[in-house]
Amino acid sequence: MSLAIQSTSSRIKDALSIYMHKRVLILLLLGFSAGLPLMLVFSTLSFWLREAGVDRAAIGYFSWIALTYAFKWAWSPLVDRMSLPIFTRLFGRRRGWMVFAQLCLVGAIIGMSYSDPLVDLERLAICAFLLALASATQDIVIDAFRIESAPEKMQAALAAAYQVGYRGAMIVATAGALTIAAWVDPGNDGYNLESWQTAYFVMALLMSVGIITTLFSKEPTVDTKSADENELQLKLKFAQKYPATIATPLAWLYSASVLPFIDFFKRYGKSAILILLLISCYRISDIVMGIMANVFYVDMGFSKEEIAFVSKVYGLIMTLVGAAFGGLLIVRYGTMKILFLGALLVAVTNLLFAWQAHIGYNMSFLTFAISVDNFSAGIATAAFIAYLSSLTSSGYSATQYALLSSIMILFPKFIAGFSGVYVDAFGYVNFFIAASLIGFPVLILVYIVDKRTRHDDDITDESNEVSVTKP
């Protein structure tokens, strides 16, 4: 019995030791840098606008700024294949782009901190758009950096660590920002512009975490031989029809923008459409619910301090546990099974907020709902990041991952833009029930994609066996 206990204890220690790897810790901090800006143009901004007196419908439409993330594939080829003057020379291609994006983020957040939605809503919108643009660019580079920094067997742990940092930063950008705003305005007797401006300025200072981490990290070594050869062949091909001044940039543009998509569809064939459909719908339940979450808390009568406390303490703890647990589950059971589990948990937990809307103000139940919701989101997102990472190929990782992660939020963000109108028409209870129900068809998609890709892999293996044994 003691030997069995020692053996089990040893396996647990071996499984957990991967989280102490230097690469994993770097991704933890870079995840923080990636997650912090998102909430500043999402739920925290919604809270600020609502407290300032902006109507719910306008807040819903304002959330479309975050659609910038859905179109990052459009400039991802530049990040993937283009060198930045000075930055690339000093830090390398990936790290150079990261430092550049992070400096732009600091400037955009400071710009928001000097804005007033009641006086000049357009200025705030412009700064928020620039923030989303720089944040999406940072996401492109960090995703490529993560995929290229470690072998495939470590991707689950990297994804989990990234998710812990990402979700932790999201909580800092929501609960932390609310806490700062409440501290600046301790009376809490109404809207105070200075409190929100101070909160956003502090968020700008926290971006230094990402900058410092990038400066002390190591530039990944990437095998771009195949991509470079393809570009060279295209250059020679175009040189037969066009002058060198045209052939060279045309070959680069085609190689950077078109070949990554051709490579993806060539590798997955007919299954590619199903994979893209799954990616576009996987987070729909979570995103649609999230845009109205803080607005819901305000309307239910919860104070900034209460929301900040619940999110910061219980939400953060359960996010860390969920993401780490999800990483271990992926190693043990595989990505697709945990992808299914995560989608199921996220859809079911939205029903907790429907019950919260039914019973009204209740701190105990809110604590329970947010804790369970964050735990589920940690598992789901860790599995989803690992799944998206497995779909990319060397040489095109930034472009392909940007395309996949953009598709991930395009449809859900568009639907979420109407969430304020839906709540006004049908109320919060019906809204959260609907947000839950639209998540269940995703389970069917996960099952179909898993079955189809397994079938395709079996056919490929059989073909390889035939080719090897053929006389």
Protein Blocks (a to p, Z undefined) as FASTA:
>chain_A
ZZmmmmmmmmmmmmmmmmmpfklmmmmmmmmmmmmmmmmmmmmmmmmmmmnopafklmmm
mmmmmmmmmmmmmmmmmmmmpccehjlmmnojklmmmmmmmmmmmmmmmmmmmgcfklmm
mlmmmmmmmmmmmmmmmmmmmmmmmmmmpcfklmmmmmmmmmmmmmmmmmmmmmmmmmmm
mmmmmnonaccfklmmmmmmmmmmmmmmmmmmmmmmccddddfklmmmmmmmmmmmmmmm
mcfklmmmmmmmmmmmmmmmmmmmmmnmmmlmmmmmmmmmmmmmmmmmmmmmmmmmmmno
pafklmmmmmmmmmmmmmmmmmmmmmmmmmmnojklmmmmmmmmmmmmmmmmmmmmmnop
afklmmmmmmmmmmmmmmmmmmmmmmmmmmpcehilmmmmmmmmmmmmmmmmmmmmmmmm
mmmmnojklmmmmmmmmmmmmmmmmmmmmmmmmmmmmmmmmmmmmmmmpZZ
